[in-house]
Amino acid sequence: MKTAIPDILGNLGESEYTVLSSAYCKLQELREHLARMHDGYLLDGTPPTFDRVEAARILMEEVFGEVEAYVLALAEPGDDVCVGYRKAA
């Protein structure tokens, strides 16, 4: 990475803050959406509809795109920014 994480957080500009807060809000919305699907399944055993799953997927793609563009802009070419965060298969 070009800059250490504490340095990045300490030097966030307005545009970076906007990207991170937007991603946070969308993740919060996605968490609530998934919780509703989960709770609905537990209550009556009916799996979520395709439309509900598709809405969650679209929202996740939006969040991922915002965060990916921001994180990759900070990374050196060839850096694996997810090293240490991947779960074993």
C-alpha positions in Angstrom: 0.0 0.0 0.0 1.2 3.5 -0.7 0.1 4.8 2.7 -0.5 3.3 6.1 -4.1 2.9 7.1 -3.8 5.4 10.1 -2.3 8.0 7.8 -5.1 7.5 5.3 -7.8 7.9 8.0 -6.1 11.0 9.4 -5.9 12.6 6.0 -9.3 11.9 4.5 -10.4 14.7 2.3 -14.0 15.6 1.6 -14.3 13.3 -1.5 -12.8 10.3 0.3 -15.2 10.9 3.3 -18.1 11.0 0.8 -17.1 7.7 -0.7 -16.7 6.0 2.6 -19.9 7.4 4.1 -21.8 6.4 1.0 -20.4 2.9 1.2 -21.2 2.7 4.9 -24.8 3.8 4.3 -25.3 1.3 1.5 -23.8 -1.5 3.6 -26.2 -0.6 6.4 -29.1 -0.8 3.9 -27.8 -4.2 2.6 -27.5 -5.5 6.2 -31.1 -4.5 6.9 -32.3 -6.1 3.6 -30.5 -9.4 4.4 -31.8 -9.4 7.9 -35.4 -9.0 6.6 -34.9 -11.9 4.2 -33.4 -14.0 6.9 -36.1 -13.2 9.5 -38.8 -13.8 6.9 -37.4 -17.2 6.1 -37.2 -18.1 9.8 -40.8 -17.0 10.4 -42.5 -18.9 7.7 -39.9 -21.0 6.0 -40.4 -19.4 2.6 -37.2 -18.6 0.7 -36.7 -15.0 -0.5 -38.0 -14.2 -4.0 -35.6 -13.7 -6.9 -36.4 -9.9 -6.8 -35.3 -9.6 -3.2 -32.1 -11.6 -3.8 -31.4 -9.6 -7.0 -31.9 -6.3 -5.1 -29.3 -7.4 -2.5 -26.9 -8.4 -5.3 -27.3 -5.1 -7.1 -26.7 -3.1 -3.9 -23.6 -5.2 -3.1 -22.2 -4.5 -6.5 -22.7 -0.8 -6.1 -21.0 -0.8 -2.7 -18.2 -3.0 -4.0 -17.6 -0.7 -7.0 -17.3 2.4 -4.8 -15.0 0.8 -2.3 -12.9 -1.0 -5.0 -12.3 2.2 -6.9 -11.2 4.0 -3.7 -9.0 1.2 -2.3 -7.3 0.3 -5.6 -6.4 3.9 -6.2 -4.4 3.7 -2.9 -2.7 0.4 -3.8 0.6 -0.1 -5.6 0.2 -2.0 -8.8 0.3 -5.7 -8.1 -0.7 -5.3 -4.4 -3.1 -7.9 -3.1 -5.2 -5.6 -0.9 -7.2 -8.6 0.5 -4.2 -10.6 1.8 -5.0 -11.8 5.3 -8.7 -11.3 4.9 -9.7 -14.2 2.7 -11.2 -17.2 4.4 -9.9 -20.6 3.6 -12.1 -22.6 1.2 
